Amino acid sequence: MMYHHYYILTHKKTSMQRRKFVHSIALGGIGIALAPIVKAAAPEKSIAVKPTSNIQDALNIPRTNLSMPGKFPGKVVKVNHPDCFINGKPSNDIAYEMVKTSMQKLTGKENLNEAWLQFVSPKDIIGLKVNPIGGKLLSTSHAVTKAVIKQLTEAGIPKANIIIWDRRGEDLDNAEFTAENYPGIKIMSTEYKDAKGNLADENGKFYSENEVDKNQYFYVDVDGVYDKETMPYMTNGGKNSYFTKICTEKVTKIINIPIIKNAGASITVCMKNLAFGSITNTGRLHQAMWHETCAYACAFPPIRDKVVLNIADGLVSNFDGGPGADPQFIYHANTLVVGTDAVAVDRICYDIVLNKRIKEGVQQKEKEGARIFMDIAQKLNLGIADKANIKLEEINLNV
């Protein structure tokens, strides 16, 4: 298996302990059902000689006026609210105010509708890319998601034009991104189960094979070879990772709403949520090409030319055990980090996670190579990774 193990403070869990943990939290309703999904942390060491890829094909495709880093390169807004939880749950009203403030500060528009219409129009089909793999404990919050939807509809976007999506339908269900909780909003996934709970039809063909675009793919000279447990969550093996049709055909704009959390000594926020959530056959990429994939996949048009906004949800965050949801490392960070520039947003979120890890004694200082994917993304002109060139506006509400 090509997945890097994560750590609990300074002590490495054994494989048996990790499987028991994943199984137990799944039974407890948290919703992380499979170990392969949880072990997707960044490798601590990067191999010197990288496999070849087709990244140049992506770079040869002309950019558009919407291409990353979007309308506001290097500009990031961080909004904090110390009391955004009421009775242990994120407040919908406070989340609305935090998103509103973020949008106004980012765009310079006092009129909230005008702020949103900088990025979308009523003619767009808008995909909200959430991160639900942490189940009820550590997924994109419903408070932030509903705030975004409410503000979009107030700006004239029909509910019928809004899609909540992720790679795995099972994760969306476990995190309660369901039609019942979001009436009028489409819920979509690349991988999904039928009424009998199967990921494949009677002939053994995965339903997800019909949901990927075989004409748009990320090639890496690494073979994906999986066991029976993992294969259903990869869609295909081999050397191609296909983009989901959600990105290539079904949406015209993407609003990325990841959660702020760690992945080993690095983070999984904007670029990781987009890259690994949009393509198949990702298991082969975690060890040899984790950093490259976070950046490279975002350089292909289905992501590069459609992501218009990133709203990193840090109402609830973690500082270790990620990208899974280990309760002992989850805390209320009470923040949102917003920008069109996914690289710059990731850079600010990285400091949030790193500072918390140092404060809690998980590590003493920044680990070399933990930000490689941001540097790669900057070289690909996807955004700003150099903190000296990032304009950060921080707002403290209710203070």
C-alpha positions as CSV (number, residue, x, y, z in Angstrom):
1,M,0.0,0.0,0.0
2,M,1.4,3.4,-1.0
3,Y,0.2,5.5,1.9
4,H,2.3,7.3,4.5
5,H,1.4,6.7,8.1
6,Y,0.3,9.5,10.3
7,Y,1.5,10.2,13.8
8,I,-0.2,10.7,17.2
9,L,2.0,13.3,18.8
10,T,5.5,11.9,18.7
11,H,4.4,8.2,18.8
12,K,3.7,6.2,15.6
13,K,0.7,4.0,15.7
14,T,1.0,0.5,14.5
15,S,-1.0,-0.6,11.5
16,M,-3.3,-2.8,13.7
17,Q,-4.0,0.2,16.0
18,R,-4.8,2.4,13.1
19,R,-7.2,-0.2,11.6
20,K,-8.9,-0.6,14.9
21,F,-9.2,3.1,15.3
22,V,-10.8,3.6,11.8
23,H,-13.2,0.7,12.4
24,S,-14.2,2.0,15.8
25,I,-14.9,5.6,14.7
26,A,-16.9,4.3,11.8
27,L,-19.1,2.3,14.1
28,G,-19.4,5.4,16.3
29,G,-20.9,7.3,13.4
30,I,-18.0,9.6,12.6
31,G,-18.1,8.2,9.1
32,I,-14.5,7.4,8.1
33,A,-15.0,3.9,7.0
34,L,-11.8,2.9,5.2
35,A,-8.2,3.0,6.3
36,P,-6.9,3.9,2.8
37,I,-8.8,7.2,3.0
38,V,-7.4,8.1,6.4
39,K,-3.7,7.4,5.6
40,A,-3.4,10.0,2.9
41,A,-0.9,12.2,4.7
42,A,2.0,13.9,3.1
43,P,5.2,11.9,3.1
44,E,8.0,13.1,5.4
45,K,10.6,12.6,2.8
46,S,10.4,13.3,-0.9
47,I,12.2,11.0,-3.4
48,A,15.0,12.7,-5.4
49,V,14.1,11.4,-8.9
50,K,10.5,12.0,-9.8
51,P,8.5,10.0,-12.2
52,T,7.6,11.6,-15.5
53,S,4.2,13.2,-15.9
54,N,2.1,15.1,-18.5
55,I,2.1,18.4,-16.6
56,Q,3.6,20.1,-19.7
57,D,0.4,19.2,-21.6
58,A,-1.6,21.2,-19.0
59,L,0.8,24.2,-19.3
60,N,0.5,24.2,-23.0
61,I,-3.2,24.9,-22.8
62,P,-3.9,28.7,-22.9
63,R,-5.1,30.2,-19.7
64,T,-8.3,32.2,-19.4
65,N,-9.2,35.3,-17.5
66,L,-10.7,33.1,-14.8
67,S,-7.6,30.9,-14.3
68,M,-6.0,30.5,-10.9
69,P,-4.9,32.5,-9.0
70,G,-8.1,34.4,-10.0
71,K,-9.1,38.0,-9.5
72,F,-7.1,38.8,-6.4
73,P,-3.7,37.1,-6.6
74,G,-1.9,37.1,-3.3
75,K,-4.7,38.7,-1.3
76,V,-6.0,36.7,1.7
77,V,-8.7,37.6,4.2
78,K,-8.7,35.9,7.6
79,V,-11.8,36.4,9.8
80,N,-11.9,35.3,13.4
81,H,-14.8,35.1,15.8
82,P,-14.1,33.7,19.3
83,D,-17.8,32.8,20.0
84,C,-18.8,31.2,16.7
85,F,-20.1,28.1,18.6
86,I,-23.4,28.0,20.3
87,N,-24.3,24.9,22.4
88,G,-21.3,23.1,20.9
89,K,-22.3,23.7,17.3
90,P,-21.2,26.3,14.8
91,S,-23.7,29.1,14.7
92,N,-25.3,29.6,11.3
93,D,-25.8,33.3,11.9
94,I,-22.2,33.9,13.0
95,A,-20.9,31.8,10.1
96,Y,-23.0,34.0,7.8
97,E,-21.4,37.1,9.2
98,M,-17.9,35.7,8.9
99,V,-18.5,34.7,5.2
100,K,-20.1,38.1,4.5
101,T,-17.2,40.0,6.1
102,S,-14.7,37.9,4.2
103,M,-16.4,38.6,0.9
104,Q,-16.7,42.3,1.5
105,K,-13.0,42.7,2.5
106,L,-11.8,40.5,-0.3
107,T,-13.6,42.3,-3.1
108,G,-13.8,45.8,-1.6
109,K,-17.6,45.8,-2.1
110,E,-19.8,46.8,0.7
111,N,-22.8,45.4,-1.1
112,L,-22.7,41.7,-0.5
113,N,-24.6,40.8,-3.7
114,E,-22.1,42.8,-5.7
115,A,-19.2,41.0,-4.0
116,W,-20.5,37.6,-5.0
117,L,-21.3,38.6,-8.5
118,Q,-17.6,39.4,-9.0
119,F,-17.2,35.6,-9.3
120,V,-20.5,34.0,-10.4
121,S,-23.6,34.8,-12.3
122,P,-27.2,33.3,-12.4
123,K,-26.2,31.5,-15.6
124,D,-23.4,29.6,-13.9
125,I,-23.6,26.1,-12.6
126,I,-21.7,26.4,-9.4
127,G,-20.0,23.4,-7.7
128,L,-19.3,23.7,-4.0
129,K,-16.3,21.4,-3.4
130,V,-16.5,20.4,0.3
131,N,-14.3,18.0,2.2
132,P,-16.4,15.4,4.1
133,I,-13.9,12.7,4.8
134,G,-13.8,13.5,8.5
135,G,-17.4,12.7,9.0
136,K,-19.4,14.7,11.6
137,L,-16.3,15.6,13.6
138,L,-14.0,17.2,11.0
139,S,-15.6,18.0,7.7
140,T,-16.6,21.2,6.0
141,S,-19.1,22.7,8.4
142,H,-22.8,23.0,7.5
143,A,-22.8,26.5,8.9
144,V,-20.3,27.7,6.4
145,T,-21.8,25.8,3.5
146,K,-25.3,27.0,4.2
147,A,-24.0,30.6,4.6
148,V,-22.4,30.4,1.1
149,I,-25.6,28.9,-0.4
150,K,-27.7,31.6,1.3
151,Q,-25.5,34.4,0.0
152,L,-25.4,33.0,-3.5
153,T,-29.2,32.7,-3.6
154,E,-29.5,36.3,-2.2
155,A,-27.3,37.4,-5.1
156,G,-29.7,35.8,-7.6
157,I,-28.2,32.4,-8.1
158,P,-31.0,29.8,-8.5
159,K,-30.7,26.8,-6.0
160,A,-31.0,24.5,-9.0
161,N,-27.7,25.9,-10.2
162,I,-25.8,24.9,-7.1
163,I,-24.1,21.5,-6.6
164,I,-22.4,20.2,-3.4
165,W,-19.9,17.7,-4.5
166,D,-17.0,15.5,-3.5
167,R,-15.3,12.4,-4.9
168,R,-17.1,9.9,-2.6
169,G,-20.8,9.8,-2.0
170,E,-20.3,7.7,1.1
171,D,-18.3,10.5,2.7
172,L,-20.9,13.0,1.8
173,D,-23.6,10.9,3.4
174,N,-21.6,10.3,6.5
175,A,-21.0,14.0,6.9
176,E,-24.7,14.7,6.3
177,F,-24.4,16.5,3.0
178,T,-27.7,15.0,1.9
179,A,-30.7,16.1,-0.1
180,E,-32.7,16.2,3.1
181,N,-30.4,18.7,4.7
182,Y,-30.0,20.7,1.5
183,P,-33.4,20.9,-0.2
184,G,-33.2,22.2,-3.7
185,I,-29.5,21.7,-3.9
186,K,-27.9,18.9,-6.0
187,I,-25.6,16.5,-4.2
188,M,-23.1,14.8,-6.5
189,S,-20.1,12.5,-6.3
190,T,-17.8,10.6,-8.6
191,E,-18.1,7.4,-6.6
192,Y,-21.5,6.3,-5.3
193,K,-23.4,3.2,-4.2
194,D,-26.6,1.7,-5.6
195,A,-29.7,0.9,-3.6
196,K,-28.0,-2.4,-2.5
197,G,-24.9,-0.6,-1.2
198,N,-22.7,-1.7,-4.1
199,L,-20.1,0.5,-5.9
200,A,-20.2,-1.7,-9.0
201,D,-23.0,-3.2,-11.2
202,E,-23.7,-6.9,-11.6
203,N,-20.9,-7.2,-14.2
204,G,-18.4,-5.7,-11.7
205,K,-18.1,-2.4,-13.5
206,F,-17.7,0.5,-11.0
207,Y,-20.4,3.1,-11.4
208,S,-17.7,5.8,-11.1
209,E,-16.3,4.7,-14.4
210,N,-19.3,6.4,-16.0
211,E,-18.6,9.6,-14.0
212,V,-15.0,10.3,-15.2
213,D,-13.7,11.9,-18.3
214,K,-11.3,9.6,-20.1
215,N,-10.2,12.5,-22.3
216,Q,-8.9,14.6,-19.5
217,Y,-6.3,12.9,-17.2
218,F,-3.2,13.4,-15.1
219,Y,-0.5,10.9,-16.3
220,V,2.3,9.9,-14.0
221,D,4.7,7.0,-14.7
222,V,3.7,5.1,-11.6
223,D,1.4,2.1,-11.7
224,G,-1.7,2.0,-9.5
225,V,-2.0,-1.5,-8.2
226,Y,-4.6,-2.1,-5.5
227,D,-6.1,-4.8,-3.4
228,K,-9.8,-5.6,-3.3
229,E,-10.5,-3.3,-0.4
230,T,-8.9,-0.3,-2.0
231,M,-9.7,-0.7,-5.7
232,P,-13.4,0.4,-5.4
233,Y,-12.2,3.7,-4.1
234,M,-9.7,4.3,-6.9
235,T,-12.0,3.6,-9.9
236,N,-9.0,2.5,-12.0
237,G,-5.4,1.4,-11.8
238,G,-2.6,2.0,-14.2
239,K,-0.8,5.3,-14.9
240,N,-3.7,7.7,-15.6
241,S,-5.8,9.6,-13.1
242,Y,-9.0,10.7,-14.8
243,F,-10.8,14.0,-13.9
244,T,-14.4,13.7,-12.7
245,K,-17.1,14.8,-15.1
246,I,-18.3,17.1,-12.3
247,C,-15.4,19.3,-13.1
248,T,-15.1,18.8,-16.8
249,E,-18.8,18.9,-17.8
250,K,-21.2,19.6,-15.0
251,V,-20.1,22.8,-13.4
252,T,-18.9,26.1,-14.9
253,K,-17.5,27.6,-11.7
254,I,-16.1,26.0,-8.5
255,I,-16.1,27.4,-5.0
256,N,-13.7,25.4,-2.9
257,I,-14.7,25.0,0.8
258,P,-12.0,22.8,2.4
259,I,-11.4,22.4,6.0
260,I,-8.2,23.5,7.6
261,K,-6.3,20.5,8.9
262,N,-2.9,18.8,9.0
263,A,-1.5,16.1,6.8
264,G,1.6,14.8,8.6
265,A,3.8,17.9,9.0
266,S,2.0,19.6,6.1
267,I,-1.6,20.5,5.5
268,T,-4.6,19.4,3.5
269,V,-6.6,22.5,2.7
270,C,-7.2,24.2,-0.7
271,M,-5.0,22.5,-3.3
272,K,-5.2,19.0,-1.7
273,N,-9.0,19.2,-1.5
274,L,-9.2,20.1,-5.2
275,A,-6.5,17.9,-6.6
276,F,-7.1,14.6,-4.8
277,G,-10.8,15.2,-4.8
278,S,-11.1,15.6,-8.5
279,I,-9.2,12.7,-10.0
280,T,-9.2,8.9,-9.8
281,N,-6.4,6.4,-9.0
282,T,-4.8,8.6,-6.3
283,G,-3.3,5.9,-4.1
284,R,-0.2,5.5,-6.3
285,L,0.5,9.3,-5.9
286,H,0.7,9.6,-2.2
287,Q,4.3,8.6,-1.6
288,A,6.2,9.5,-4.7
289,M,4.1,12.5,-5.9
290,W,2.0,13.9,-3.1
291,H,3.4,17.4,-3.3
292,E,3.5,17.4,-7.1
293,T,-0.1,16.1,-7.4
294,C,-1.4,18.8,-5.1
295,A,0.0,21.4,-7.5
296,Y,0.0,19.6,-10.9
297,A,-3.6,18.5,-10.8
298,C,-4.7,22.1,-10.1
299,A,-2.8,23.2,-13.3
300,F,-5.2,21.3,-15.5
301,P,-8.1,23.3,-17.0
302,P,-10.9,21.5,-15.2
303,I,-9.6,22.9,-11.9
304,R,-7.3,25.8,-13.0
305,D,-9.9,27.6,-15.1
306,K,-13.0,27.0,-12.9
307,V,-12.0,27.6,-9.3
308,V,-13.0,31.2,-8.6
309,L,-13.0,31.3,-4.8
310,N,-11.5,29.4,-1.8
311,I,-13.2,29.6,1.6
312,A,-11.0,27.6,4.0
313,D,-13.2,26.5,6.9
314,G,-11.4,26.7,10.3
315,L,-14.3,26.9,12.6
316,V,-13.2,23.4,13.6
317,S,-9.7,22.3,12.8
318,N,-7.0,19.9,13.9
319,F,-3.3,19.9,14.5
320,D,-2.4,16.2,14.2
321,G,-3.9,12.9,13.1
322,G,-5.0,14.4,9.8
323,P,-6.4,14.0,7.3
324,G,-8.5,11.7,9.5
325,A,-10.6,12.8,12.5
326,D,-8.9,11.9,15.7
327,P,-10.9,13.6,18.4
328,Q,-8.0,14.3,20.7
329,F,-6.4,16.7,18.2
330,I,-9.6,18.5,17.1
331,Y,-10.1,22.0,18.4
332,H,-12.1,25.2,17.6
333,A,-9.8,27.5,15.6
334,N,-12.8,29.9,15.1
335,T,-11.6,31.2,11.7
336,L,-12.2,31.5,8.0
337,V,-9.4,32.1,5.5
338,V,-10.6,33.3,2.1
339,G,-9.2,34.3,-1.2
340,T,-9.2,33.6,-4.9
341,D,-5.6,32.5,-4.7
342,A,-5.6,28.9,-3.4
343,V,-1.8,28.9,-3.0
344,A,-1.8,32.0,-0.9
345,V,-4.7,30.8,1.2
346,D,-2.9,27.5,1.8
347,R,0.2,29.4,2.9
348,I,-1.7,31.3,5.6
349,C,-3.5,28.1,6.7
350,Y,-0.2,26.3,6.9
351,D,1.0,28.8,9.5
352,I,-2.2,28.3,11.5
353,V,-1.6,24.5,11.6
354,L,2.2,24.7,12.2
355,N,1.9,27.2,15.0
356,K,-0.7,25.0,16.8
357,R,1.5,21.9,16.3
358,I,4.5,23.7,17.8
359,K,2.3,25.1,20.7
360,E,1.0,21.6,21.4
361,G,4.5,20.0,21.3
362,V,3.9,17.9,18.2
363,Q,6.9,19.4,16.6
364,Q,9.5,22.0,17.6
365,K,9.9,23.8,14.3
366,E,8.9,23.7,10.7
367,K,10.0,20.6,8.9
368,E,12.0,21.0,5.7
369,G,10.0,20.2,2.6
370,A,6.6,20.5,4.2
371,R,5.6,23.3,1.8
372,I,7.0,21.9,-1.4
373,F,3.6,21.8,-3.1
374,M,3.1,25.5,-2.6
375,D,6.5,26.3,-4.1
376,I,5.7,24.1,-7.1
377,A,2.3,25.8,-7.5
378,Q,3.9,29.2,-7.5
379,K,6.3,28.1,-10.3
380,L,3.3,27.0,-12.3
381,N,1.8,30.5,-11.9
382,L,-1.1,29.1,-9.9
383,G,-0.7,31.5,-7.0
384,I,1.6,33.1,-4.5
385,A,3.6,31.0,-2.0
386,D,6.1,33.6,-0.9
387,K,4.6,35.0,2.3
388,A,6.4,38.3,1.8
389,N,4.2,38.8,-1.3
390,I,0.9,37.9,0.3
391,K,-1.3,40.7,1.4
392,L,-3.1,39.4,4.5
393,E,-6.1,41.2,6.0
394,E,-7.1,39.9,9.4
395,I,-10.4,40.9,11.0
396,N,-11.5,40.0,14.5
397,L,-15.3,40.1,14.9
398,N,-17.1,40.4,18.3
399,V,-14.0,41.8,20.0
